[in-house]
Amino acid sequence: MPHKMTLTGSATGPLREYDRCVAFDMREKGSPAAPKGLKKSTFISYTVFVAKKAFNKTGLTKKSIMHEKILIQGEPTLDIPIDECPGEIGVICFQITVLPNKNDKKEAKQEVSKAQEEVAATKQKEKQEPVAKEAKTVHPDVKETPVQEKKVAPQKKQQPIQPKGTKDVVSFDDIIVPEAFLKTRPNPVKTEEVIEFVKRTGHLDKPLTIEKETKVLKDGYRRYIVAKTMKMDNVPVVYDYQK
């Protein structure tokens, strides 16, 4: 029988286009409750290959695929070159489906509830207004003085904490990754440790090393992958000056 498999989640890397198909990277974590005596499974990275015709039917784009939750059904393959398949396992996709976002349903319910509260508050205010007008007496000799509005001092935005040694913060999209890095596979266990660190602290454990003028990545490809996975807009860096 064929080796069937199912994946769910979002793309962890940009969409790549080929002649007859598109490809993108995903990852999944195994069950936290392994049988007694066996080691727990870790994150596994996958590269999914989808026919262009099937992909176009989903309505996904290069940008939306990074944020939409999708379901992939297909078969594993180990015969694709590493430059086309950076994931640990390649997946030939037979069916791709965009899953509904739970947050959208939750937000819709909150909006309906908020609208109902506003209607109730408006009706209550209309009932109280006539009573307030009758109770109010105006003295012609007394002039009402306008109450000066208190100026609220603008609060200073708190700068996000950056790792020790950071020299600058640059946009993630400005960083250029050399082909040599793209052909490597960082250790998934160590990568997961950095991801957990970011979840706890809100920042990377170390800055990335880049060339100042070209923004080419020189060191820290694992942290680059983590920043992409955590969808960080800006990343801390140190500069490697070329002589």
Salt bridges, closest charged atoms under 4 A:
GLU17 OE1 - LYS52 NZ 3.98
GLU17 OE2 - LYS62 NZ 3.70
ASP25 OD1 - ARG16 NH2 3.23
GLU192 OE1 - ARG27 NH1 3.36
GLU196 OE2 - LYS199 NZ 3.91
GLU211 OE2 - LYS218 NZ 3.54
